[in-house]
Amino acid sequence: MRFNKGDNIGPYKVAFQHKKGSYAETYRVKDTNGKTRFLKLISHASLERHQIDENGNIVEVEISKRLSHHNLCSYLDTGTIVINGGQYTYLVTEFISGETLSQKLIREEEIGVYDIKKIAKSVLSALDYLHNLPTPIVHGEVTIQNVMLNLVGGYDDLKLIDMGHARFVNQSPLKADINSLNPFYLAPERFSGVSQVQSDLYSVGVMIYHLLYDELPWFIDVSRVKGDVIDAILEKRKESLKLLRTDIFELDEQLIACMIKALSFNVEDRFQTAQEFIQAIDGEIKLTISDVSQSSKPNNEAKAKPSEKSKYSRTVSGPGFAAIAGMDDLKQQMKDEVIDPLHNPEEYRRYGVTIPNGMLLYGPPGCGKTFFAKHFAEEVGFNFMQVTPATLKSKWINATQENIAKMFEEAESNAPTIIFIDELDDLLKDRALADDKGMSGINEFLAQMDRTGEKGIFIIGATNKPDILDPAVLRAGRLEKKYYLGVPDKSAREALFKLYLAKRPYDFGIDYGKLADLTENYVSADIQLIVNDASRAALKLRSKITMELLIQTIGTVKQSISNEELIRYDNIRAIMNGEKPQKSSRPKIGF
């Protein structure tokens, strides 16, 4: 530690040394009025690139400045000092007199079920706030070590602490560092660099399990793992979730079902919002264990051979394209170019028309590529396999090839099958940029892709970075159909406002056209946030959601994707379509 008791850090006097981490050290300090505060001293030289934003500011500090919620520590001050020629930033927040949830569990050994519900709901309340900020924030490290209990308050007054791994949801993907994070609390997609609000909700599911059973779900001793630790962790999660201590008298099926749903391997099977999670814990949304018991693992049974279990496959049912607001031209184009040939292969072959092998969904983050793929599968009615690069890639060359081959073998045995691969660029990066291990996997995948249509397999790839895909992936006979999912056009924005307002008490006379005009370049998540914030304002006023409230809220919610990014993606789209990039400063929007 650089400072001892009695030393000054800026205007703050050190009262107690806490701990030293990889890039920061923490202290209990006194301010000039003698009040106790918590101070985090951050070394600029020890920061990673992803911890600095595009303006050169420390992301953790910028996030802390935005926080105002009773289950989060209040920001108080920040400043910069120089120590031995090195630059440091101190971040000062309120001090919580208490202990972490981890410390309490060690001290008391057991926490009652009713208290666990209170803890979970308080943590979810903090996450609901973070996830619904104008620029949503993903906490990224929800664990029992990062829940601080206030000695002078109950579980309703706990604080979700430590924003060291928090990120704005629109930041570029970053693979989780399992050396600095507890891997058993991490959602599967975190190992591939994907971090979204549902990733935090997975961690709350882990927390509930940890508090109930005093052990972690799908735990393995990583010190004994000889191969890749991440591969081993993901392999373990293919097993059924162990449900222990069912004899606890106050343990109800609703809480267990909530926990299982939160621990779903696939993002779309989890709770989609923290508020939905809270409502389920309270019993406002009814769940049963049988409804959710298969979603916690990636190997749900779906048209598998009687003696076998599918590794990835599952049947899907649902409204299909009817659940997607707007995008009518795009949906019709897909029906004509892809869905009809898939449904009528013999007729198309008779006319010499090729059955497509796959398609690519590309565009900015947050524009619904995964959502669209799921409802495409519902529309087609095929068996559905959702795969992440992390489940296929291995540091062992042959292992990656074998995983890819087994995936295609399984898809063929369960045909007709849709294989959906999110973050495709992580698996099929341009071979000019890939190492030997990556190249062997790409070659195997390309070989397997040939003639998949004849085998009853259709591949959907999704990416935010189509410009770094290997060109061979996009050739005829592979992902030859390419569809851009950008920000919603005007009609889609109107439909989104209608969708999000449908089950709420809104006033007559809502001008959806005007709302759409005011939200040009806003994505679906932005519009949902506007409606949510307007609903909260209406609730405080005990009034209906009015046009005036919606317009006022739009003025406070910024679009999550910048115009510069939209221009970049529009140019990518032009290149993908064989056109010249737009030179206009105004992006071309719509489908």
C-alpha positions as CSV (number, residue, x, y, z in Angstrom):
1,M,0.0,0.0,0.0
2,R,1.2,3.5,-0.9
3,F,-0.4,5.3,2.1
4,N,-0.5,4.6,5.8
5,K,-2.9,5.8,8.5
6,G,-2.7,9.5,8.9
7,D,-1.4,10.2,5.4
8,N,-3.3,12.5,3.0
9,I,-4.7,11.5,-0.4
10,G,-5.7,14.8,-1.8
11,P,-7.9,16.4,0.8
12,Y,-8.7,13.0,2.5
13,K,-6.9,11.6,5.5
14,V,-6.3,7.8,5.6
15,A,-8.0,6.1,8.5
16,F,-7.6,2.5,7.5
17,Q,-6.0,0.5,4.7
18,H,-8.3,-2.0,2.9
19,K,-6.7,-3.9,0.1
20,K,-4.5,-3.7,-2.9
21,G,-5.6,-5.0,-6.3
22,S,-4.2,-5.3,-9.8
23,Y,-4.8,-1.7,-10.8
24,A,-6.1,0.0,-7.6
25,E,-5.9,0.1,-3.8
26,T,-8.7,1.0,-1.4
27,Y,-8.8,3.0,1.8
28,R,-11.2,4.2,4.5
29,V,-10.7,7.9,4.8
30,K,-11.9,11.0,6.5
31,D,-13.0,14.1,4.6
32,T,-12.4,17.7,5.7
33,N,-15.5,17.5,7.9
34,G,-14.4,14.4,9.6
35,K,-16.9,12.1,7.9
36,T,-15.9,8.6,6.9
37,R,-15.7,7.9,3.2
38,F,-14.5,5.1,0.9
39,L,-11.6,5.9,-1.4
40,K,-10.3,3.9,-4.4
41,L,-6.9,5.0,-5.7
42,I,-6.5,4.0,-9.3
43,S,-3.1,3.7,-11.0
44,H,-3.3,4.9,-14.6
45,A,-0.2,2.9,-15.6
46,S,-1.9,-0.3,-14.5
47,L,-5.1,0.2,-16.4
48,E,-6.0,-2.0,-19.4
49,R,-7.1,-0.3,-22.6
50,H,-10.7,-1.4,-22.2
51,Q,-10.8,0.5,-18.9
52,I,-10.3,3.9,-20.7
53,D,-13.1,5.4,-22.8
54,E,-12.6,7.1,-26.2
55,N,-12.2,10.5,-24.4
56,G,-9.4,9.2,-22.2
57,N,-11.6,9.0,-19.1
58,I,-11.6,6.0,-16.7
59,V,-14.8,4.0,-17.4
60,E,-15.3,3.0,-13.7
61,V,-15.2,6.7,-12.7
62,E,-17.5,7.8,-15.4
63,I,-20.0,5.1,-14.5
64,S,-19.8,5.9,-10.7
65,K,-20.7,9.6,-11.5
66,R,-24.0,8.5,-13.0
67,L,-25.2,6.4,-10.1
68,S,-28.1,7.4,-7.9
69,H,-29.9,4.5,-6.3
70,H,-30.3,3.4,-2.7
71,N,-28.8,-0.1,-3.5
72,L,-25.7,1.5,-5.1
73,C,-22.9,3.5,-3.4
74,S,-23.3,7.2,-3.9
75,Y,-20.6,9.0,-5.8
76,L,-19.0,11.9,-3.9
77,D,-15.7,13.1,-5.4
78,T,-12.8,12.4,-7.8
79,G,-9.4,13.9,-8.3
80,T,-6.0,13.3,-9.8
81,I,-2.6,13.2,-8.0
82,V,0.9,12.4,-9.0
83,I,3.0,10.0,-7.0
84,N,6.7,9.5,-7.9
85,G,6.0,10.7,-11.4
86,G,3.1,8.4,-11.9
87,Q,-0.5,9.6,-12.4
88,Y,-3.3,8.4,-10.1
89,T,-7.0,9.1,-9.9
90,Y,-8.9,8.8,-6.6
91,L,-12.6,7.9,-6.6
92,V,-14.5,8.7,-3.4
93,T,-17.9,7.2,-2.5
94,E,-20.0,6.8,0.6
95,F,-18.7,4.4,3.2
96,I,-20.9,1.5,4.3
97,S,-20.4,0.3,7.8
98,G,-21.0,-3.4,7.6
99,E,-19.8,-6.7,6.0
100,T,-20.0,-8.4,2.6
101,L,-22.6,-11.1,2.0
102,S,-19.6,-13.5,1.6
103,Q,-18.4,-12.6,5.1
104,K,-21.8,-13.0,6.6
105,L,-22.2,-16.4,5.0
106,I,-18.9,-17.5,6.5
107,R,-19.8,-16.1,9.9
108,E,-23.4,-17.4,10.1
109,E,-23.0,-20.4,7.7
110,E,-26.6,-20.2,6.6
111,I,-29.1,-17.5,5.5
112,G,-32.8,-18.2,5.5
113,V,-34.8,-18.5,2.3
114,Y,-36.9,-15.4,3.1
115,D,-33.8,-13.4,3.5
116,I,-32.3,-14.8,0.3
117,K,-35.4,-13.5,-1.5
118,K,-34.9,-10.1,0.0
119,I,-31.2,-10.1,-1.0
120,A,-31.9,-11.1,-4.5
121,K,-34.7,-8.5,-5.0
122,S,-32.4,-5.7,-3.6
123,V,-29.6,-6.7,-6.0
124,L,-32.1,-6.9,-8.9
125,S,-33.4,-3.5,-8.0
126,A,-29.9,-2.1,-8.4
127,L,-29.5,-3.9,-11.7
128,D,-32.8,-2.7,-12.9
129,Y,-31.6,0.8,-12.4
130,L,-28.3,0.2,-14.1
131,H,-29.9,-1.6,-17.0
132,N,-32.4,1.2,-17.6
133,L,-30.1,4.2,-17.6
134,P,-30.1,6.3,-20.8
135,T,-26.9,4.3,-21.7
136,P,-27.4,1.0,-20.0
137,I,-24.7,-0.4,-17.7
138,V,-23.8,-4.0,-17.2
139,H,-22.3,-4.6,-13.7
140,G,-20.2,-7.6,-14.9
141,E,-19.3,-8.9,-11.4
142,V,-22.4,-9.7,-9.4
143,T,-21.1,-12.0,-6.6
144,I,-21.6,-12.4,-2.9
145,Q,-18.3,-10.7,-2.5
146,N,-19.7,-7.5,-4.1
147,V,-22.8,-7.2,-2.0
148,M,-22.3,-5.0,1.1
149,L,-24.7,-5.4,4.0
150,N,-25.4,-2.3,6.1
151,L,-25.2,-2.9,9.8
152,V,-27.7,-0.2,10.5
153,G,-30.3,-1.4,8.0
154,G,-31.9,-4.6,6.7
155,Y,-31.4,-6.4,3.4
156,D,-33.4,-3.7,1.7
157,D,-30.5,-1.4,2.4
158,L,-27.7,-3.5,1.0
159,K,-25.3,-2.1,-1.6
160,L,-24.1,-3.7,-4.9
161,I,-20.5,-2.5,-4.9
162,D,-17.4,-2.5,-7.1
163,M,-17.8,-1.1,-10.6
164,G,-14.3,-2.2,-11.7
165,H,-15.7,-4.6,-14.3
166,A,-18.8,-2.6,-15.2
167,R,-19.3,-1.6,-18.8
168,F,-21.7,0.4,-20.9
169,V,-23.7,-2.0,-22.9
170,N,-22.7,-0.3,-26.2
171,Q,-18.9,-0.8,-25.5
172,S,-17.0,-3.2,-27.7
173,P,-17.0,-6.9,-26.7
174,L,-14.4,-8.0,-24.2
175,K,-13.7,-11.6,-23.1
176,A,-13.9,-12.1,-19.4
177,D,-10.6,-12.6,-17.6
178,I,-11.2,-15.7,-15.4
179,N,-8.0,-14.8,-13.5
180,S,-9.7,-11.8,-12.0
181,L,-13.3,-12.9,-12.0
182,N,-15.1,-15.9,-10.5
183,P,-15.8,-18.0,-13.6
184,F,-18.7,-19.9,-11.9
185,Y,-20.6,-16.6,-11.6
186,L,-20.2,-15.8,-15.3
187,A,-22.9,-16.4,-17.9
188,P,-21.7,-18.6,-20.8
189,E,-21.7,-15.8,-23.3
190,R,-19.2,-13.8,-21.1
191,F,-16.5,-16.3,-22.2
192,S,-17.0,-15.2,-25.8
193,G,-16.8,-11.5,-24.9
194,V,-20.5,-10.9,-25.0
195,S,-21.7,-8.8,-22.0
196,Q,-25.4,-7.9,-21.8
197,V,-28.0,-7.2,-19.1
198,Q,-29.1,-10.8,-19.1
199,S,-25.5,-11.8,-18.2
200,D,-26.0,-10.0,-14.9
201,L,-29.3,-11.8,-14.3
202,Y,-27.5,-15.1,-14.8
203,S,-25.1,-14.1,-12.0
204,V,-28.1,-13.4,-9.7
205,G,-29.2,-16.9,-10.3
206,V,-25.8,-18.2,-9.3
207,M,-26.0,-16.0,-6.1
208,I,-29.3,-17.6,-5.1
209,Y,-27.9,-21.1,-5.7
210,H,-24.8,-20.2,-3.7
211,L,-26.8,-18.8,-0.8
212,L,-29.2,-21.7,-0.7
213,Y,-26.7,-24.5,-1.0
214,D,-23.4,-23.0,0.1
215,E,-21.8,-24.2,-3.1
216,L,-21.6,-23.0,-6.7
217,P,-23.6,-24.5,-9.6
218,W,-21.6,-26.8,-11.9
219,F,-18.5,-26.4,-9.8
220,I,-15.2,-28.0,-10.7
221,D,-11.8,-27.8,-9.2
222,V,-10.0,-25.8,-11.9
223,S,-6.6,-26.5,-10.3
224,R,-7.0,-30.1,-11.5
225,V,-8.1,-29.2,-15.1
226,K,-5.4,-30.3,-17.5
227,G,-6.8,-28.7,-20.6
228,D,-8.6,-25.4,-21.2
229,V,-10.4,-24.2,-18.1
230,I,-13.2,-22.5,-20.0
231,D,-13.8,-25.6,-22.1
232,A,-14.0,-27.6,-18.9
233,I,-16.5,-25.2,-17.3
234,L,-18.8,-25.1,-20.3
235,E,-18.6,-28.9,-20.6
236,K,-19.7,-29.2,-16.9
237,R,-22.7,-27.0,-17.6
238,K,-24.1,-29.6,-20.0
239,E,-25.0,-31.6,-17.0
240,S,-28.3,-31.3,-15.2
241,L,-28.4,-28.7,-12.4
242,K,-28.2,-30.3,-9.0
243,L,-31.0,-29.3,-6.7
244,L,-30.0,-30.0,-3.1
245,R,-31.7,-29.5,0.3
246,T,-35.2,-29.8,-1.0
247,D,-36.2,-30.5,2.6
248,I,-35.9,-26.8,3.6
249,F,-39.4,-26.1,4.9
250,E,-39.7,-22.6,3.5
251,L,-38.2,-23.5,0.1
252,D,-40.9,-23.1,-2.5
253,E,-41.0,-24.3,-6.1
254,Q,-41.4,-20.7,-7.4
255,L,-38.0,-19.6,-6.1
256,I,-36.3,-22.7,-7.4
257,A,-37.9,-22.2,-10.8
258,C,-36.8,-18.6,-10.8
259,M,-33.2,-19.7,-10.1
260,I,-33.3,-22.3,-12.8
261,K,-34.6,-19.9,-15.4
262,A,-32.0,-17.3,-14.5
263,L,-29.3,-20.0,-15.0
264,S,-30.5,-20.9,-18.5
265,F,-27.6,-21.5,-20.9
266,N,-29.3,-19.5,-23.7
267,V,-29.8,-15.8,-23.2
268,E,-33.4,-15.8,-24.6
269,D,-34.5,-18.5,-22.1
270,R,-33.6,-16.3,-19.1
271,F,-35.5,-13.4,-17.6
272,Q,-35.1,-10.5,-20.0
273,T,-35.2,-7.8,-17.4
274,A,-34.4,-7.5,-13.7
275,Q,-38.0,-6.3,-13.1
276,E,-39.3,-9.5,-14.7
277,F,-37.1,-11.4,-12.3
278,I,-38.4,-9.5,-9.3
279,Q,-42.0,-10.1,-10.4
280,A,-41.3,-13.8,-10.7
281,I,-39.8,-14.0,-7.2
282,D,-42.9,-12.2,-5.8
283,G,-45.1,-14.8,-7.6
284,E,-46.6,-12.2,-10.0
285,I,-45.3,-14.4,-12.8
286,K,-46.0,-18.0,-12.2
287,L,-43.3,-20.6,-12.9
288,T,-42.9,-24.3,-12.4
289,I,-39.8,-26.4,-12.3
290,S,-41.0,-28.5,-15.1
291,D,-41.4,-25.4,-17.3
292,V,-37.8,-24.3,-16.9
293,S,-35.9,-27.4,-16.0
294,Q,-34.4,-28.0,-19.4
295,S,-33.3,-24.5,-20.2
296,S,-30.4,-24.4,-17.7
297,K,-28.2,-26.5,-20.0
298,P,-27.4,-26.3,-23.7
299,N,-28.1,-30.0,-24.5
300,N,-31.8,-30.0,-24.5
301,E,-33.4,-33.0,-26.2
302,A,-34.8,-32.3,-29.6
303,K,-35.5,-34.9,-32.3
304,A,-32.5,-36.9,-31.1
305,K,-32.2,-40.6,-31.4
306,P,-34.0,-42.4,-28.5
307,S,-30.8,-43.4,-26.8
308,E,-29.0,-40.1,-27.3
309,K,-29.2,-36.6,-25.9
310,S,-28.7,-33.6,-28.2
311,K,-25.7,-31.4,-27.4
312,Y,-27.2,-28.2,-28.7
313,S,-30.6,-28.8,-30.3
314,R,-34.0,-27.9,-29.1
315,T,-37.4,-27.5,-30.7
316,V,-38.8,-24.1,-30.9
317,S,-42.3,-22.8,-31.1
318,G,-43.7,-19.4,-31.0
319,P,-45.3,-16.6,-33.0
320,G,-42.5,-16.3,-35.6
321,F,-42.3,-13.1,-37.5
322,A,-45.5,-11.9,-36.0
323,A,-43.5,-11.1,-32.8
324,I,-41.1,-8.7,-34.7
325,A,-42.3,-5.1,-34.9
326,G,-42.1,-3.6,-38.4
327,M,-39.3,-4.8,-40.8
328,D,-42.1,-5.9,-43.2
329,D,-39.9,-5.6,-46.3
330,L,-37.1,-7.6,-44.7
331,K,-39.4,-10.3,-43.5
332,Q,-41.1,-10.6,-46.9
333,Q,-37.7,-10.8,-48.6
334,M,-36.6,-13.6,-46.3
335,K,-39.9,-15.5,-46.9
336,D,-39.3,-15.2,-50.7
337,E,-35.6,-16.0,-50.8
338,V,-35.1,-18.4,-47.9
339,I,-38.3,-19.7,-46.2
340,D,-40.2,-20.7,-49.3
341,P,-37.3,-22.7,-50.7
342,L,-36.7,-24.4,-47.3
343,H,-40.4,-25.4,-47.1
344,N,-40.6,-26.5,-50.8
345,P,-37.1,-27.9,-51.7
346,E,-38.4,-30.4,-54.2
347,E,-40.3,-27.8,-56.2
348,Y,-37.4,-25.4,-56.2
349,R,-35.0,-28.2,-57.3
350,R,-37.4,-29.1,-60.2
351,Y,-37.0,-25.6,-61.5
352,G,-33.2,-25.7,-61.0
353,V,-33.3,-23.2,-58.2
354,T,-30.6,-23.7,-55.5
355,I,-31.7,-24.3,-52.0
356,P,-29.8,-21.8,-49.8
357,N,-27.3,-23.1,-47.3
358,G,-27.3,-20.2,-44.9
359,M,-27.6,-16.5,-44.3
360,L,-25.7,-13.8,-42.5
361,L,-27.4,-11.2,-40.2
362,Y,-25.2,-8.2,-39.6
363,G,-25.4,-4.7,-38.3
364,P,-24.8,-2.6,-35.2
365,P,-25.1,-4.1,-31.7
366,G,-28.5,-4.0,-30.1
367,C,-30.5,-4.1,-33.3
368,G,-32.0,-7.5,-32.6
369,K,-30.0,-10.1,-34.6
370,T,-30.4,-12.8,-32.0
371,F,-34.0,-11.9,-31.5
372,F,-34.6,-12.1,-35.2
373,A,-32.9,-15.4,-35.6
374,K,-35.0,-17.0,-32.9
375,H,-38.2,-15.9,-34.5
376,F,-37.0,-16.9,-37.9
377,A,-36.6,-20.4,-36.6
378,E,-40.1,-20.2,-35.2
379,E,-41.4,-19.1,-38.6
380,V,-39.6,-21.9,-40.4
381,G,-40.5,-24.5,-37.8
382,F,-37.2,-26.4,-38.0
383,N,-35.2,-27.9,-35.2
384,F,-33.0,-25.1,-33.7
385,M,-29.4,-25.2,-32.5
386,Q,-27.9,-22.1,-30.9
387,V,-24.1,-22.3,-30.7
388,T,-21.5,-19.9,-29.3
389,P,-17.9,-19.9,-30.6
390,A,-16.8,-20.6,-27.0
391,T,-18.5,-24.1,-27.2
392,L,-16.7,-24.9,-30.4
393,K,-13.2,-23.4,-30.0
394,S,-10.4,-25.1,-28.1
395,K,-6.8,-24.4,-27.6
396,W,-6.2,-27.9,-29.0
397,I,-6.3,-27.8,-32.8
398,N,-7.9,-31.2,-33.3
399,A,-10.5,-30.5,-30.6
400,T,-11.9,-27.5,-32.4
401,Q,-12.2,-29.5,-35.6
402,E,-13.9,-32.4,-33.8
403,N,-16.4,-30.1,-32.1
404,I,-17.3,-28.5,-35.4
405,A,-17.7,-31.9,-37.1
406,K,-19.8,-33.3,-34.2
407,M,-22.1,-30.2,-34.4
408,F,-22.8,-30.7,-38.1
409,E,-23.2,-34.4,-37.6
410,E,-25.8,-33.7,-34.9
411,A,-27.6,-31.2,-37.0
412,E,-27.9,-33.7,-39.9
413,S,-29.2,-36.5,-37.6
414,N,-31.9,-34.1,-36.3
415,A,-32.6,-32.5,-39.7
416,P,-34.3,-30.3,-40.8
417,T,-32.1,-28.1,-38.5
418,I,-31.2,-24.4,-38.2
419,I,-27.7,-23.8,-36.7
420,F,-27.5,-20.3,-35.3
421,I,-24.0,-19.0,-34.4
422,D,-23.8,-15.6,-32.7
423,E,-20.6,-13.5,-32.8
424,L,-19.6,-15.4,-35.9
425,D,-16.5,-13.3,-36.4
426,D,-15.0,-14.9,-33.3
427,L,-15.1,-18.3,-35.0
428,L,-14.6,-17.5,-38.7
429,K,-12.3,-14.5,-38.7
430,D,-10.4,-13.7,-41.9
431,R,-7.7,-16.4,-42.2
432,A,-5.2,-13.6,-42.9
433,L,-5.8,-12.5,-39.3
434,A,-6.0,-16.0,-37.7
435,D,-3.4,-18.1,-36.1
436,D,-2.8,-21.8,-36.9
437,K,-5.4,-23.0,-34.4
438,G,-8.0,-20.6,-35.7
439,M,-7.2,-21.4,-39.3
440,S,-7.8,-25.2,-38.9
441,G,-11.2,-24.5,-37.3
442,I,-12.1,-22.2,-40.2
443,N,-11.1,-24.7,-42.8
444,E,-13.1,-27.4,-41.1
445,F,-16.2,-25.2,-40.9
446,L,-16.0,-24.2,-44.5
447,A,-15.6,-27.8,-45.6
448,Q,-18.7,-28.8,-43.5
449,M,-20.7,-25.9,-44.9
450,D,-20.6,-27.2,-48.5
451,R,-24.0,-28.8,-49.5
452,T,-25.5,-28.4,-46.1
453,G,-28.8,-27.5,-47.8
454,E,-29.0,-30.9,-49.3
455,K,-28.6,-32.4,-45.8
456,G,-31.5,-30.4,-44.3
457,I,-29.2,-27.9,-42.5
458,F,-29.5,-24.2,-42.7
459,I,-26.9,-21.9,-41.1
460,I,-27.6,-18.5,-39.6
461,G,-24.5,-16.4,-38.6
462,A,-24.8,-13.1,-36.7
463,T,-22.1,-10.5,-36.3
464,N,-21.4,-6.9,-35.6
465,K,-18.2,-7.2,-37.5
466,P,-18.9,-8.6,-41.0
467,D,-15.8,-6.8,-42.4
468,I,-13.4,-9.2,-40.6
469,L,-15.1,-12.4,-41.7
470,D,-13.2,-14.7,-43.9
471,P,-14.3,-13.9,-47.5
472,A,-14.9,-17.6,-48.2
473,V,-17.7,-17.7,-45.7
474,L,-19.8,-15.4,-47.8
475,R,-19.3,-17.2,-51.2
476,A,-22.2,-18.8,-53.1
477,G,-23.2,-22.1,-51.5
478,R,-22.3,-20.9,-48.0
479,L,-23.7,-17.8,-46.3
480,E,-24.8,-16.4,-49.6
481,K,-27.8,-14.5,-48.3
482,K,-26.8,-11.4,-46.4
483,Y,-29.3,-9.2,-44.5
484,Y,-28.6,-6.0,-42.8
485,L,-30.3,-5.3,-39.5
486,G,-29.9,-1.6,-38.8
487,V,-31.9,0.8,-36.7
488,P,-35.7,0.4,-37.2
489,D,-37.3,2.5,-39.9
490,K,-40.2,4.8,-39.2
491,S,-42.9,2.2,-39.5
492,A,-40.9,-0.2,-37.2
493,R,-40.5,2.6,-34.6
494,E,-44.2,3.2,-34.6
495,A,-44.8,-0.5,-34.2
496,L,-42.3,-0.7,-31.3
497,F,-44.0,2.2,-29.4
498,K,-47.4,0.4,-29.9
499,L,-45.9,-2.9,-28.7
500,Y,-44.2,-1.5,-25.5
501,L,-47.3,0.6,-24.6
502,A,-49.9,-2.1,-25.3
503,K,-50.3,-3.4,-21.8
504,R,-49.8,-0.1,-19.9
505,P,-52.3,2.6,-19.0
506,Y,-51.7,5.1,-21.8
507,D,-53.8,8.1,-22.7
508,F,-55.9,8.4,-25.8
509,G,-54.5,10.3,-28.7
510,I,-50.9,9.0,-28.8
511,D,-49.4,10.2,-32.1
512,Y,-47.2,7.2,-33.0
513,G,-46.0,8.9,-36.2
514,K,-44.7,11.9,-34.3
515,L,-43.0,9.6,-31.7
516,A,-41.3,7.8,-34.6
517,D,-40.2,11.1,-36.1
518,L,-38.6,12.2,-32.8
519,T,-36.7,8.9,-32.4
520,E,-34.9,8.6,-35.8
521,N,-31.8,6.4,-35.4
522,Y,-33.0,4.9,-32.1
523,V,-32.8,1.1,-31.7
524,S,-35.5,-1.1,-30.1
525,A,-33.8,-1.0,-26.7
526,D,-33.8,2.8,-26.7
527,I,-37.5,2.9,-27.4
528,Q,-38.2,0.4,-24.7
529,L,-36.2,2.6,-22.3
530,I,-38.3,5.7,-23.3
531,V,-41.6,3.9,-22.6
532,N,-40.3,2.5,-19.3
533,D,-39.1,5.9,-18.1
534,A,-42.3,7.6,-19.2
535,S,-44.2,4.8,-17.3
536,R,-42.3,5.6,-14.1
537,A,-43.0,9.3,-14.5
538,A,-46.7,8.5,-15.0
539,L,-46.8,6.2,-11.9
540,K,-45.3,9.0,-9.7
541,L,-48.0,11.4,-11.0
542,R,-50.7,8.7,-10.7
543,S,-51.7,9.4,-14.3
544,K,-51.9,7.7,-17.6
545,I,-48.9,7.7,-19.9
546,T,-49.5,10.8,-22.0
547,M,-48.0,12.0,-25.3
548,E,-46.5,14.9,-23.4
549,L,-44.7,12.6,-20.9
550,L,-43.3,10.5,-23.8
551,I,-42.0,13.5,-25.7
552,Q,-40.4,14.8,-22.5
553,T,-38.7,11.4,-21.9
554,I,-37.4,11.3,-25.5
555,G,-35.5,14.5,-24.7
556,T,-33.7,12.7,-21.9
557,V,-32.8,9.5,-23.7
558,K,-30.0,9.6,-26.1
559,Q,-29.7,7.1,-29.0
560,S,-27.3,4.3,-28.0
561,I,-25.6,4.1,-31.4
562,S,-23.9,7.2,-32.6
563,N,-24.4,8.7,-36.1
564,E,-20.7,8.0,-36.8
565,E,-21.2,4.3,-36.1
566,L,-24.3,4.3,-38.3
567,I,-22.4,5.8,-41.2
568,R,-19.7,3.2,-40.7
569,Y,-22.2,0.4,-40.8
570,D,-24.0,1.9,-43.8
571,N,-20.7,1.9,-45.7
572,I,-20.2,-1.7,-44.6
573,R,-23.6,-2.6,-46.0
574,A,-22.8,-0.8,-49.3
575,I,-19.6,-2.8,-49.6
576,M,-21.4,-6.1,-48.8
577,N,-24.0,-5.3,-51.5
578,G,-21.3,-4.5,-54.0
579,E,-22.2,-0.8,-53.9
580,K,-20.1,2.3,-53.4
581,P,-20.0,3.6,-49.8
582,Q,-22.1,6.6,-49.0
583,K,-20.3,9.9,-48.8
584,S,-23.1,11.7,-47.2
585,S,-22.8,12.7,-43.5
586,R,-26.3,11.5,-43.0
587,P,-26.7,7.7,-42.9
588,K,-29.2,5.9,-45.0
589,I,-31.6,4.2,-42.5
590,G,-34.2,1.5,-43.0
591,F,-34.7,-1.9,-44.4
